[in-house]
Amino acid sequence: MIAVMRRIALVVLLAALGLGSGCSSLDPAKQWYKPGGNYTVAEWQKDQSACTTKTGLDEDCLKDKGWIPLSGDPAKPPPPPRNPKGDKTY
């Protein structure tokens, strides 16, 4: 009986690990939307097709067509702090 429970626990653990690795990605795909109105899947597919090159998706092309990325953009680091007195410190 204990052996059966161990097998079940192993199967559940492996399934959870498989789902976790399948749902996460090191390079998440960007999601795009077009503000200011409704758009259809056909419109997205047309614009995506027009903006796809041999090297991949041309994001500037999509932005020119009015699409805005929702995710995947890394945050820019804040600028270094400035000395309010203007003194040079070394």
GIHUKA-V311589 format. One record per run of one state. SS is the DSSP state (2 for helix, 1 for strand, 0 for the rest). FROM is the first residue (numbers start at 1). TO is the last residue. If there is no record, write none. Layout:
ss:SS from:FROM to:TO
ss:SS from:FROM to:TO
This chain:
ss:0 from:1 to:1
ss:2 from:2 to:23
ss:0 from:24 to:31
ss:1 from:32 to:33
ss:0 from:34 to:40
ss:2 from:41 to:50
ss:0 from:51 to:51
ss:1 from:52 to:53
ss:0 from:54 to:55
ss:1 from:56 to:57
ss:0 from:58 to:58
ss:2 from:59 to:64
ss:0 from:65 to:67
ss:1 from:68 to:69
ss:0 from:70 to:90
